[in-house]
C-alpha cells in the first residue's frame, strides 16, 4: 500500500514538475521576446494658427481629421495599433512580420498622407463634416490646415532581462487598476521623435534604417531623397544624421519631387532651402546628396550599422509565424462575447471543443460555445456574425432586443474568469443558426471538434467543459422554451 502511494506521489510530482518547467519556459520566452516595429505618425500642420483663425469651429475639423486618419490607417493596415495622441498628432505602430511589409506599409502611409492633404486642399474634407453649408464654406475659405508624416523602425523588446545593443524597451506604466499607458524607451525611439521634427507640409520623413532597407529595392530607391544633414541631439553621438524624405511620384499624378514644391517654398522654409542649396553648393561631398545609394552605403560603413540591419532582418524572419503583437494593452478591459447557437428545427445547441495543440490556450480540450472579442469599430452583432462564420462556417441570427432603437444582443448571463493577469470579462447571448451546419468545417487552430447537444443530454454530459457550461445550456433552453410559449 505504501509503495502504491509513493508511486502515485512520484507520478504527481513529476506531472507538476513538468507543468512548472513548461510555465517557466513560457515565461522565459516572454521575457526574451523581441520584434521589429514600424512606428509612423501624422501631424496636423498649422493647427495652432487655424485655432486662432477659426476659434468657433476648429474642434470639428481637428477632431474629425484625427479620427478619420485613425479609421483610414486601420482600414489599410489592419494590424496597426494607435500608440498615442500628442496634441494634434497621432502615432501608430505595426509589427513587421515579413520584409515585404516594410515596402507595402511605407507606400500606404504615403498614400494616406496625400489623400488627406488633397481632401483638405480641395475642400472635400469639409464636405463630410456634419455642419451647415454656410459654415462649410467659411471653413474652406479659412483653411490653412495640412498634414505631414514620419516613419521609423525599431527593434522592440518586452521585459528583456539582458539588454542587447539596438534594443528598445516597451514598458507598461500602470498608476492604478484598469488604467495604464505604454511607453517605448531607446535610441531608435528617440531618433524617431527627432526626425519627425524635420518634416513639413505634405512630406514624409523616414529614419536612416528604414531608408536603407527600402533602398535595396531599386523601385523604392528612386523615391528616397536626402534633404540635408543635421546634428540630432543624442543621436549618433551628435554626428550628422541624414534628413530623408520619401516621395512616390506615381501617387502624385506623376509630379516629380522637385516640381512638388510650392513656388515660394525655397524662400519660406528652411528645409526646402537647404535641399536646393545643397544641390548647388554642398558642405559634404557631392555624392552624399546626389547619389542616394552611395550615401546610404557610405553611412552604413562609417557608422558600423551592418550588424544592426542584419539583426533587424533576423528578427523579422523569426517572427514570421508570431501572431501576437507586442502592443497588448492588458490594462484595458477586454470584452468577450459568446453566442450560444441553436437550431430551431432539431431543437439542439451547437457546442465546440477547444484545441489542445496550443498549451497557452485557456481551457484546452474543454467544450464551449465559441467566442468573439469586441472591437470598438464594429457592433457586437457584426463582430459575432463575422467571427462565427470564420471559425465555424455558420450563419447566425443574433437574438436582439427589438424594443429599443439601439438593437443590441439580449444578454442571458455575464461571466468573469481569472487569468494570470487579472480577469476576463464577457457577455453571453444566444443566436439561431441559419442554414446547414458542416460539423467538419472548423478552425483547427482554435477547435478540434463540433457536435450537437439536446436538452435531455445536459445532466449526463461528463466531458471537460468551460465554467458554467451546463448552467448556460439550461439558461438558453429555458429562454427558448419561454419564447415559444409567448409566441
TORLOTI-762915 format. One record per residue (C-alpha): x, y, z; residue number from 1. Coordinates in nm, 2 decimals. Layout:
@px->X	py->Y	pz->Z	n->NUM
...
//
This chain:
@px->0.00	py->0.00	pz->0.00	n->1
@px->0.29	py->0.24	pz->0.09	n->2
@px->0.46	py->0.16	pz->-0.24	n->3
@px->0.15	py->0.24	pz->-0.43	n->4
@px->0.11	py->0.58	pz->-0.25	n->5
@px->0.47	py->0.66	pz->-0.31	n->6
@px->0.43	py->0.57	pz->-0.68	n->7
@px->0.12	py->0.79	pz->-0.71	n->8
@px->0.30	py->1.07	pz->-0.53	n->9
@px->0.60	py->1.04	pz->-0.76	n->10
@px->0.38	py->1.05	pz->-1.07	n->11
@px->0.20	py->1.36	pz->-0.94	n->12
@px->0.53	py->1.53	pz->-0.85	n->13
@px->0.66	py->1.45	pz->-1.20	n->14
@px->0.34	py->1.59	pz->-1.36	n->15
@px->0.35	py->1.91	pz->-1.16	n->16
@px->0.73	py->1.94	pz->-1.22	n->17
@px->0.67	py->1.92	pz->-1.59	n->18
@px->0.40	py->2.18	pz->-1.57	n->19
@px->0.62	py->2.42	pz->-1.37	n->20
@px->0.90	py->2.37	pz->-1.61	n->21
@px->0.66	py->2.44	pz->-1.90	n->22
@px->0.54	py->2.76	pz->-1.73	n->23
@px->0.90	py->2.87	pz->-1.66	n->24
@px->0.99	py->2.81	pz->-2.03	n->25
@px->0.69	py->3.01	pz->-2.14	n->26
@px->0.79	py->3.29	pz->-1.90	n->27
@px->1.14	py->3.29	pz->-2.05	n->28
@px->1.00	py->3.31	pz->-2.40	n->29
@px->0.80	py->3.62	pz->-2.30	n->30
@px->1.10	py->3.79	pz->-2.12	n->31
@px->1.33	py->3.75	pz->-2.42	n->32
@px->1.08	py->3.83	pz->-2.69	n->33
@px->1.17	py->4.09	pz->-2.95	n->34
@px->1.00	py->4.22	pz->-3.26	n->35
@px->1.07	py->4.48	pz->-3.53	n->36
@px->0.81	py->4.75	pz->-3.52	n->37
@px->0.74	py->5.02	pz->-3.77	n->38
@px->0.64	py->5.35	pz->-3.60	n->39
@px->0.46	py->5.62	pz->-3.80	n->40
@px->0.29	py->5.95	pz->-3.72	n->41
@px->0.07	py->6.21	pz->-3.88	n->42
@px->0.09	py->6.56	pz->-3.76	n->43
@px->-0.15	py->6.84	pz->-3.84	n->44
@px->0.02	py->7.14	pz->-3.99	n->45
@px->-0.08	py->7.50	pz->-3.90	n->46
@px->-0.32	py->7.37	pz->-3.64	n->47
@px->-0.24	py->7.64	pz->-3.38	n->48
@px->-0.29	py->7.92	pz->-3.64	n->49
@px->-0.61	py->7.76	pz->-3.75	n->50
@px->-0.75	py->7.75	pz->-3.40	n->51
@px->-0.69	py->8.12	pz->-3.37	n->52
@px->-0.84	py->8.20	pz->-3.71	n->53
@px->-1.14	py->7.97	pz->-3.67	n->54
@px->-1.19	py->7.98	pz->-3.29	n->55
@px->-1.56	py->7.87	pz->-3.31	n->56
@px->-1.53	py->7.57	pz->-3.54	n->57
@px->-1.17	py->7.44	pz->-3.52	n->58
@px->-1.26	py->7.15	pz->-3.29	n->59
@px->-1.49	py->7.00	pz->-3.56	n->60
@px->-1.21	py->7.00	pz->-3.81	n->61
@px->-0.92	py->6.88	pz->-3.59	n->62
@px->-1.12	py->6.60	pz->-3.41	n->63
@px->-1.27	py->6.48	pz->-3.74	n->64
@px->-0.93	py->6.48	pz->-3.91	n->65
@px->-0.76	py->6.28	pz->-3.62	n->66
@px->-1.05	py->6.03	pz->-3.61	n->67
@px->-1.05	py->6.00	pz->-3.99	n->68
@px->-0.68	py->5.93	pz->-4.00	n->69
@px->-0.71	py->5.66	pz->-3.74	n->70
@px->-1.00	py->5.50	pz->-3.93	n->71
@px->-0.81	py->5.51	pz->-4.26	n->72
@px->-0.50	py->5.36	pz->-4.11	n->73
@px->-0.69	py->5.07	pz->-3.95	n->74
@px->-0.87	py->5.00	pz->-4.28	n->75
@px->-0.54	py->5.00	pz->-4.48	n->76
@px->-0.31	py->4.83	pz->-4.22	n->77
@px->-0.53	py->4.60	pz->-4.01	n->78
@px->-0.26	py->4.51	pz->-3.76	n->79
@px->-0.16	py->4.87	pz->-3.69	n->80
@px->-0.23	py->5.00	pz->-3.34	n->81
@px->-0.27	py->5.35	pz->-3.22	n->82
@px->0.01	py->5.42	pz->-2.97	n->83
@px->-0.07	py->5.77	pz->-2.85	n->84
@px->-0.22	py->6.11	pz->-2.94	n->85
@px->0.01	py->6.40	pz->-2.88	n->86
@px->-0.18	py->6.73	pz->-2.92	n->87
@px->-0.26	py->6.74	pz->-3.29	n->88
@px->-0.05	py->6.43	pz->-3.38	n->89
@px->-0.14	py->6.06	pz->-3.39	n->90
@px->0.13	py->5.79	pz->-3.36	n->91
@px->0.08	py->5.43	pz->-3.47	n->92
@px->0.29	py->5.12	pz->-3.47	n->93
@px->0.27	py->4.79	pz->-3.66	n->94
@px->0.48	py->4.47	pz->-3.62	n->95
@px->0.68	py->4.37	pz->-3.92	n->96
@px->0.63	py->4.00	pz->-4.00	n->97
@px->0.78	py->3.99	pz->-4.34	n->98
@px->1.04	py->4.21	pz->-4.52	n->99
@px->0.78	py->4.30	pz->-4.78	n->100
@px->0.56	py->4.45	pz->-4.52	n->101
@px->0.80	py->4.75	pz->-4.49	n->102
@px->0.77	py->4.83	pz->-4.86	n->103
@px->0.39	py->4.79	pz->-4.86	n->104
@px->0.33	py->4.99	pz->-4.54	n->105
@px->0.55	py->5.29	pz->-4.64	n->106
@px->0.35	py->5.33	pz->-4.96	n->107
@px->0.03	py->5.31	pz->-4.77	n->108
@px->0.15	py->5.57	pz->-4.52	n->109
@px->0.24	py->5.80	pz->-4.81	n->110
@px->-0.09	py->5.73	pz->-4.98	n->111
@px->-0.29	py->5.82	pz->-4.66	n->112
@px->-0.08	py->6.14	pz->-4.62	n->113
@px->-0.15	py->6.25	pz->-4.98	n->114
@px->-0.52	py->6.15	pz->-4.96	n->115
@px->-0.59	py->6.38	pz->-4.67	n->116
@px->-0.36	py->6.66	pz->-4.80	n->117
@px->-0.56	py->6.65	pz->-5.12	n->118
@px->-0.90	py->6.65	pz->-4.95	n->119
@px->-0.80	py->6.94	pz->-4.73	n->120
@px->-0.66	py->7.14	pz->-5.02	n->121
@px->-0.97	py->7.10	pz->-5.25	n->122
@px->-1.22	py->7.13	pz->-4.97	n->123
@px->-1.36	py->6.78	pz->-5.00	n->124
@px->-1.28	py->6.71	pz->-4.64	n->125
@px->-1.51	py->6.98	pz->-4.52	n->126
@px->-1.80	py->6.85	pz->-4.72	n->127
@px->-1.80	py->6.54	pz->-4.50	n->128
@px->-1.85	py->6.74	pz->-4.18	n->129
@px->-2.19	py->6.74	pz->-4.02	n->130
@px->-2.23	py->7.12	pz->-4.02	n->131
@px->-2.43	py->7.38	pz->-4.20	n->132
@px->-2.34	py->7.47	pz->-4.57	n->133
@px->-2.25	py->7.83	pz->-4.47	n->134
@px->-2.01	py->7.70	pz->-4.20	n->135
@px->-1.86	py->7.46	pz->-4.45	n->136
@px->-1.79	py->7.73	pz->-4.70	n->137
@px->-1.64	py->7.95	pz->-4.43	n->138
@px->-1.41	py->7.67	pz->-4.32	n->139
@px->-1.30	py->7.61	pz->-4.68	n->140
@px->-1.21	py->7.98	pz->-4.71	n->141
@px->-1.02	py->7.99	pz->-4.38	n->142
@px->-0.85	py->7.66	pz->-4.45	n->143
@px->-0.47	py->7.66	pz->-4.38	n->144
@px->-0.46	py->7.31	pz->-4.24	n->145
@px->-0.25	py->7.04	pz->-4.39	n->146
@px->-0.06	py->6.73	pz->-4.28	n->147
@px->0.29	py->6.59	pz->-4.25	n->148
@px->0.42	py->6.25	pz->-4.16	n->149
@px->0.71	py->6.05	pz->-4.03	n->150
@px->0.81	py->5.68	pz->-4.01	n->151
@px->1.09	py->5.50	pz->-3.84	n->152
@px->1.18	py->5.14	pz->-3.75	n->153
@px->1.30	py->4.99	pz->-3.42	n->154
@px->1.38	py->4.65	pz->-3.25	n->155
@px->1.15	py->4.64	pz->-2.95	n->156
@px->1.16	py->4.41	pz->-2.66	n->157
@px->0.92	py->4.33	pz->-2.38	n->158
@px->1.06	py->4.28	pz->-2.02	n->159
@px->1.41	py->4.19	pz->-2.15	n->160
@px->1.64	py->4.05	pz->-1.88	n->161
@px->1.96	py->4.12	pz->-2.07	n->162
@px->1.97	py->4.43	pz->-2.29	n->163
@px->2.15	py->4.39	pz->-2.62	n->164
@px->2.28	py->4.66	pz->-2.85	n->165
@px->2.00	py->4.82	pz->-3.06	n->166
@px->1.73	py->4.71	pz->-2.82	n->167
@px->1.44	py->4.94	pz->-2.74	n->168
@px->1.21	py->4.86	pz->-2.44	n->169
@px->0.84	py->4.85	pz->-2.42	n->170
@px->0.73	py->4.95	pz->-2.07	n->171
@px->0.38	py->4.94	pz->-1.92	n->172
@px->0.32	py->5.21	pz->-1.66	n->173
@px->0.01	py->5.12	pz->-1.45	n->174
@px->-0.06	py->5.40	pz->-1.20	n->175
@px->-0.39	py->5.25	pz->-1.10	n->176
@px->-0.62	py->4.95	pz->-1.16	n->177
@px->-0.77	py->4.92	pz->-1.50	n->178
@px->-0.57	py->5.22	pz->-1.62	n->179
@px->-0.22	py->5.23	pz->-1.77	n->180
@px->-0.02	py->5.36	pz->-2.06	n->181
@px->0.27	py->5.22	pz->-2.27	n->182
@px->0.60	py->5.39	pz->-2.32	n->183
@px->0.88	py->5.29	pz->-2.55	n->184
@px->1.24	py->5.37	pz->-2.45	n->185
@px->1.55	py->5.35	pz->-2.65	n->186
@px->1.78	py->5.53	pz->-2.90	n->187
@px->1.57	py->5.44	pz->-3.21	n->188
@px->1.26	py->5.58	pz->-3.04	n->189
@px->1.45	py->5.90	pz->-2.96	n->190
@px->1.57	py->5.92	pz->-3.32	n->191
@px->1.21	py->5.88	pz->-3.45	n->192
@px->1.10	py->6.17	pz->-3.24	n->193
@px->1.39	py->6.38	pz->-3.36	n->194
@px->1.34	py->6.31	pz->-3.73	n->195
@px->0.97	py->6.38	pz->-3.72	n->196
@px->1.05	py->6.74	pz->-3.63	n->197
@px->1.23	py->6.75	pz->-3.97	n->198
@px->0.92	py->6.70	pz->-4.19	n->199
@px->0.69	py->6.97	pz->-4.32	n->200
@px->0.36	py->7.02	pz->-4.51	n->201
@px->0.29	py->6.72	pz->-4.74	n->202
@px->0.62	py->6.54	pz->-4.66	n->203
@px->0.70	py->6.20	pz->-4.52	n->204
@px->1.04	py->6.19	pz->-4.33	n->205
@px->1.19	py->5.85	pz->-4.27	n->206
@px->1.47	py->5.72	pz->-4.05	n->207
@px->1.81	py->5.61	pz->-4.19	n->208
@px->1.75	py->5.24	pz->-4.12	n->209
@px->1.41	py->5.25	pz->-4.29	n->210
@px->1.56	py->5.43	pz->-4.59	n->211
@px->1.84	py->5.18	pz->-4.62	n->212
@px->1.61	py->4.88	pz->-4.62	n->213
@px->1.39	py->5.05	pz->-4.88	n->214
@px->1.69	py->5.14	pz->-5.10	n->215
@px->1.77	py->4.77	pz->-5.15	n->216
@px->1.48	py->4.77	pz->-5.40	n->217
@px->1.55	py->5.00	pz->-5.70	n->218
@px->1.18	py->5.09	pz->-5.74	n->219
@px->1.19	py->5.24	pz->-5.39	n->220
@px->1.54	py->5.38	pz->-5.41	n->221
@px->1.41	py->5.64	pz->-5.66	n->222
@px->1.16	py->5.76	pz->-5.40	n->223
@px->1.42	py->5.84	pz->-5.14	n->224
@px->1.56	py->6.20	pz->-5.12	n->225
@px->1.83	py->6.33	pz->-4.89	n->226
@px->1.73	py->6.68	pz->-4.80	n->227
@px->2.02	py->6.77	pz->-4.57	n->228
@px->2.23	py->6.65	pz->-4.28	n->229
@px->2.18	py->6.77	pz->-3.92	n->230
@px->2.30	py->6.71	pz->-3.57	n->231
@px->2.01	py->6.55	pz->-3.38	n->232
@px->2.05	py->6.57	pz->-3.01	n->233
@px->2.17	py->6.25	pz->-2.85	n->234
@px->2.16	py->6.06	pz->-3.19	n->235
@px->2.48	py->5.91	pz->-3.34	n->236
@px->2.69	py->6.08	pz->-3.08	n->237
@px->2.59	py->6.41	pz->-3.24	n->238
@px->2.74	py->6.32	pz->-3.58	n->239
@px->2.55	py->6.44	pz->-3.88	n->240
@px->2.23	py->6.25	pz->-3.94	n->241
@px->2.07	py->6.24	pz->-4.29	n->242
@px->1.72	py->6.40	pz->-4.32	n->243
@px->1.55	py->6.18	pz->-4.57	n->244
@px->1.21	py->6.23	pz->-4.73	n->245
@px->1.01	py->5.96	pz->-4.91	n->246
@px->0.82	py->6.07	pz->-5.22	n->247
@px->0.64	py->5.85	pz->-5.47	n->248
@px->0.55	py->6.05	pz->-5.78	n->249
@px->0.33	py->5.76	pz->-5.90	n->250
@px->0.09	py->5.85	pz->-5.62	n->251
@px->0.11	py->6.22	pz->-5.70	n->252
@px->-0.01	py->6.23	pz->-6.06	n->253
@px->0.34	py->6.19	pz->-6.20	n->254
@px->0.46	py->6.52	pz->-6.05	n->255
@px->0.83	py->6.49	pz->-5.97	n->256
@px->0.98	py->6.56	pz->-5.63	n->257
@px->1.13	py->6.90	pz->-5.74	n->258
@px->0.81	py->7.00	pz->-5.91	n->259
@px->0.61	py->6.92	pz->-5.59	n->260
@px->0.74	py->7.23	pz->-5.40	n->261
@px->0.54	py->7.55	pz->-5.39	n->262
@px->0.68	py->7.83	pz->-5.60	n->263
@px->0.79	py->8.03	pz->-5.29	n->264
@px->0.88	py->7.74	pz->-5.07	n->265
@px->1.25	py->7.77	pz->-5.12	n->266
@px->1.24	py->8.11	pz->-4.95	n->267
@px->0.98	py->8.04	pz->-4.68	n->268
@px->1.10	py->7.70	pz->-4.55	n->269
@px->1.45	py->7.62	pz->-4.41	n->270
@px->1.44	py->7.25	pz->-4.50	n->271
@px->1.34	py->7.33	pz->-4.86	n->272
@px->1.61	py->7.60	pz->-4.88	n->273
@px->1.87	py->7.35	pz->-4.75	n->274
@px->1.77	py->7.09	pz->-5.01	n->275
@px->1.81	py->7.32	pz->-5.31	n->276
@px->2.12	py->7.49	pz->-5.17	n->277
@px->2.29	py->7.16	pz->-5.10	n->278
@px->2.24	py->7.05	pz->-5.47	n->279
@px->2.44	py->7.36	pz->-5.58	n->280
@px->2.69	py->7.41	pz->-5.30	n->281
@px->2.70	py->7.11	pz->-5.07	n->282
@px->2.90	py->7.12	pz->-4.75	n->283
@px->2.97	py->6.75	pz->-4.78	n->284
@px->3.09	py->6.55	pz->-5.07	n->285
@px->2.85	py->6.60	pz->-5.37	n->286
@px->2.77	py->6.23	pz->-5.39	n->287
@px->2.64	py->6.24	pz->-5.03	n->288
@px->2.34	py->6.44	pz->-5.17	n->289
@px->2.31	py->6.34	pz->-5.54	n->290
@px->2.37	py->5.97	pz->-5.52	n->291
@px->2.14	py->5.83	pz->-5.25	n->292
@px->2.25	py->5.47	pz->-5.29	n->293
@px->2.62	py->5.57	pz->-5.24	n->294
@px->2.53	py->5.79	pz->-4.94	n->295
@px->2.33	py->5.53	pz->-4.76	n->296
@px->2.61	py->5.26	pz->-4.81	n->297
@px->2.88	py->5.51	pz->-4.70	n->298
@px->2.69	py->5.59	pz->-4.38	n->299
@px->2.63	py->5.22	pz->-4.32	n->300
@px->3.00	py->5.16	pz->-4.33	n->301
@px->3.11	py->5.47	pz->-4.14	n->302
@px->2.86	py->5.42	pz->-3.86	n->303
@px->2.92	py->5.05	pz->-3.85	n->304
@px->2.54	py->4.97	pz->-3.88	n->305
@px->2.58	py->4.64	pz->-4.07	n->306
@px->2.51	py->4.43	pz->-3.76	n->307
@px->2.21	py->4.63	pz->-3.68	n->308
@px->2.05	py->4.58	pz->-4.02	n->309
@px->2.14	py->4.21	pz->-4.01	n->310
@px->1.97	py->4.18	pz->-3.67	n->311
@px->1.66	py->4.35	pz->-3.80	n->312
@px->1.65	py->4.10	pz->-4.08	n->313
@px->1.69	py->3.80	pz->-3.85	n->314
@px->1.42	py->3.92	pz->-3.60	n->315
@px->1.18	py->3.97	pz->-3.89	n->316
@px->1.24	py->3.61	pz->-4.01	n->317
@px->1.20	py->3.47	pz->-3.66	n->318
@px->0.87	py->3.65	pz->-3.61	n->319
@px->0.70	py->3.55	pz->-3.94	n->320
@px->0.47	py->3.30	pz->-3.76	n->321
@px->0.43	py->3.51	pz->-3.45	n->322
@px->0.06	py->3.62	pz->-3.45	n->323
@px->0.09	py->3.80	pz->-3.11	n->324
@px->0.19	py->4.17	pz->-3.13	n->325
@px->0.39	py->4.34	pz->-2.86	n->326
@px->0.13	py->4.61	pz->-2.80	n->327
@px->-0.10	py->4.40	pz->-2.58	n->328
@px->-0.28	py->4.65	pz->-2.36	n->329
@px->-0.36	py->4.42	pz->-2.08	n->330
@px->-0.46	py->4.71	pz->-1.86	n->331
@px->-0.76	py->4.78	pz->-2.09	n->332
@px->-1.09	py->4.60	pz->-2.04	n->333
@px->-1.14	py->4.32	pz->-2.30	n->334
@px->-1.50	py->4.22	pz->-2.36	n->335
@px->-1.56	py->3.87	pz->-2.48	n->336
@px->-1.89	py->3.79	pz->-2.65	n->337
@px->-2.03	py->3.44	pz->-2.65	n->338
@px->-2.32	py->3.34	pz->-2.87	n->339
@px->-2.49	py->3.01	pz->-2.78	n->340
@px->-2.61	py->2.88	pz->-3.12	n->341
@px->-2.92	py->2.67	pz->-3.15	n->342
@px->-3.10	py->2.50	pz->-3.44	n->343
@px->-3.47	py->2.57	pz->-3.45	n->344
@px->-3.57	py->2.25	pz->-3.64	n->345
@px->-3.37	py->1.99	pz->-3.44	n->346
@px->-3.40	py->2.17	pz->-3.10	n->347
@px->-3.03	py->2.13	pz->-3.05	n->348
@px->-2.74	py->2.36	pz->-2.95	n->349
@px->-2.41	py->2.36	pz->-3.12	n->350
@px->-2.10	py->2.31	pz->-2.90	n->351
@px->-1.73	py->2.32	pz->-2.98	n->352
@px->-1.43	py->2.15	pz->-2.82	n->353
@px->-1.12	py->2.37	pz->-2.77	n->354
@px->-0.80	py->2.26	pz->-2.94	n->355
@px->-0.52	py->2.11	pz->-2.73	n->356
@px->-0.24	py->2.18	pz->-2.97	n->357
@px->-0.15	py->2.52	pz->-2.82	n->358
@px->-0.07	py->2.49	pz->-2.44	n->359
@px->-0.11	py->2.87	pz->-2.39	n->360
@px->-0.48	py->2.85	pz->-2.47	n->361
@px->-0.71	py->2.86	pz->-2.17	n->362
@px->-0.92	py->2.55	pz->-2.11	n->363
@px->-0.76	py->2.32	pz->-2.37	n->364
@px->-0.98	py->2.02	pz->-2.47	n->365
@px->-1.28	py->2.18	pz->-2.30	n->366
@px->-1.63	py->2.21	pz->-2.46	n->367
@px->-1.76	py->2.56	pz->-2.50	n->368
@px->-1.98	py->2.77	pz->-2.73	n->369
@px->-1.73	py->2.98	pz->-2.93	n->370
@px->-1.64	py->3.34	pz->-2.86	n->371
@px->-1.56	py->3.67	pz->-3.02	n->372
@px->-1.37	py->3.97	pz->-2.88	n->373
@px->-1.55	py->4.30	pz->-2.91	n->374
@px->-1.39	py->4.57	pz->-3.13	n->375
@px->-1.46	py->4.94	pz->-3.10	n->376
@px->-1.51	py->4.99	pz->-3.47	n->377
@px->-1.77	py->4.71	pz->-3.51	n->378
@px->-2.10	py->4.65	pz->-3.35	n->379
@px->-2.14	py->4.34	pz->-3.13	n->380
@px->-2.38	py->4.18	pz->-3.38	n->381
@px->-2.14	py->4.24	pz->-3.67	n->382
@px->-1.85	py->4.10	pz->-3.48	n->383
@px->-2.03	py->3.79	pz->-3.36	n->384
@px->-2.16	py->3.71	pz->-3.71	n->385
@px->-1.82	py->3.75	pz->-3.88	n->386
@px->-1.63	py->3.55	pz->-3.62	n->387
@px->-1.87	py->3.26	pz->-3.60	n->388
@px->-1.87	py->3.25	pz->-3.98	n->389
@px->-1.49	py->3.24	pz->-3.99	n->390
@px->-1.44	py->2.99	pz->-3.71	n->391
@px->-1.73	py->2.75	pz->-3.77	n->392
@px->-1.86	py->2.83	pz->-4.11	n->393
@px->-2.21	py->2.91	pz->-3.99	n->394
@px->-2.45	py->3.19	pz->-4.04	n->395
@px->-2.63	py->3.31	pz->-3.73	n->396
@px->-2.91	py->3.55	pz->-3.64	n->397
@px->-2.84	py->3.71	pz->-3.30	n->398
@px->-3.13	py->3.75	pz->-3.07	n->399
@px->-3.16	py->4.12	pz->-3.01	n->400
@px->-3.38	py->4.35	pz->-2.81	n->401
@px->-3.60	py->4.48	pz->-3.08	n->402
@px->-3.80	py->4.71	pz->-2.85	n->403
@px->-3.50	py->4.96	pz->-2.85	n->404
@px->-3.37	py->5.18	pz->-3.13	n->405
@px->-3.03	py->5.06	pz->-3.04	n->406
@px->-3.08	py->4.69	pz->-3.12	n->407
@px->-2.82	py->4.50	pz->-2.91	n->408
@px->-2.79	py->4.13	pz->-2.83	n->409
@px->-3.00	py->4.01	pz->-2.54	n->410
@px->-2.77	py->3.91	pz->-2.26	n->411
@px->-2.86	py->3.59	pz->-2.07	n->412
@px->-2.56	py->3.60	pz->-1.85	n->413
@px->-2.23	py->3.77	pz->-1.78	n->414
@px->-1.91	py->3.60	pz->-1.67	n->415
@px->-1.57	py->3.67	pz->-1.52	n->416
@px->-1.29	py->3.43	pz->-1.53	n->417
@px->-0.95	py->3.47	pz->-1.37	n->418
@px->-0.63	py->3.46	pz->-1.57	n->419
@px->-0.26	py->3.53	pz->-1.48	n->420
@px->-0.30	py->3.90	pz->-1.55	n->421
@px->-0.64	py->3.97	pz->-1.40	n->422
@px->-0.99	py->3.87	pz->-1.51	n->423
@px->-1.15	py->3.80	pz->-1.85	n->424
@px->-1.50	py->3.96	pz->-1.86	n->425
@px->-1.77	py->3.86	pz->-2.10	n->426
@px->-2.13	py->3.86	pz->-2.20	n->427
@px->-2.33	py->3.55	pz->-2.31	n->428
@px->-2.62	py->3.58	pz->-2.56	n->429
@px->-2.79	py->3.33	pz->-2.79	n->430
@px->-2.84	py->3.30	pz->-3.17	n->431
@px->-3.04	py->3.10	pz->-3.42	n->432
@px->-2.84	py->2.91	pz->-3.68	n->433
@px->-2.94	py->2.99	pz->-4.04	n->434
@px->-2.90	py->2.71	pz->-4.29	n->435
@px->-2.70	py->2.39	pz->-4.27	n->436
@px->-2.40	py->2.32	pz->-4.05	n->437
@px->-2.09	py->2.13	pz->-4.16	n->438
@px->-1.95	py->1.98	pz->-3.84	n->439
@px->-1.61	py->1.93	pz->-4.01	n->440
@px->-1.58	py->2.30	pz->-4.10	n->441
@px->-1.39	py->2.44	pz->-3.80	n->442
@px->-1.07	py->2.64	pz->-3.75	n->443
@px->-0.82	py->2.37	pz->-3.63	n->444
@px->-0.61	py->2.63	pz->-3.46	n->445
@px->-0.89	py->2.70	pz->-3.21	n->446
@px->-1.11	py->2.39	pz->-3.20	n->447
@px->-1.08	py->2.02	pz->-3.26	n->448
@px->-1.44	py->1.91	pz->-3.28	n->449
@px->-1.81	py->2.03	pz->-3.31	n->450
@px->-2.12	py->1.84	pz->-3.21	n->451
@px->-2.49	py->1.89	pz->-3.12	n->452
@px->-2.64	py->1.86	pz->-2.77	n->453
@px->-3.00	py->1.83	pz->-2.67	n->454
@px->-3.17	py->1.95	pz->-2.35	n->455
@px->-3.20	py->1.59	pz->-2.23	n->456
@px->-2.83	py->1.52	pz->-2.26	n->457
@px->-2.71	py->1.81	pz->-2.04	n->458
@px->-2.70	py->1.64	pz->-1.70	n->459
@px->-2.54	py->1.32	pz->-1.83	n->460
@px->-2.26	py->1.52	pz->-2.01	n->461
@px->-1.93	py->1.40	pz->-1.85	n->462
@px->-1.66	py->1.55	pz->-2.06	n->463
@px->-1.44	py->1.86	pz->-1.96	n->464
@px->-1.61	py->2.19	pz->-2.01	n->465
@px->-1.55	py->2.56	pz->-1.96	n->466
@px->-1.70	py->2.70	pz->-1.63	n->467
@px->-2.08	py->2.71	pz->-1.60	n->468
@px->-2.12	py->2.52	pz->-1.93	n->469
@px->-2.43	py->2.32	pz->-1.81	n->470
@px->-2.59	py->2.62	pz->-1.64	n->471
@px->-2.55	py->2.82	pz->-1.96	n->472
@px->-2.71	py->2.54	pz->-2.17	n->473
@px->-3.01	py->2.52	pz->-1.93	n->474
@px->-3.05	py->2.90	pz->-1.94	n->475
@px->-3.06	py->2.91	pz->-2.32	n->476
@px->-3.31	py->2.61	pz->-2.34	n->477
@px->-3.52	py->2.78	pz->-2.08	n->478
@px->-3.52	py->3.11	pz->-2.28	n->479
@px->-3.61	py->2.93	pz->-2.60	n->480
@px->-3.90	py->2.74	pz->-2.43	n->481
@px->-4.03	py->3.07	pz->-2.28	n->482
@px->-4.02	py->3.24	pz->-2.62	n->483
@px->-4.22	py->2.95	pz->-2.77	n->484
@px->-4.48	py->2.98	pz->-2.51	n->485
@px->-4.51	py->3.35	pz->-2.55	n->486
@px->-4.54	py->3.31	pz->-2.93	n->487
//
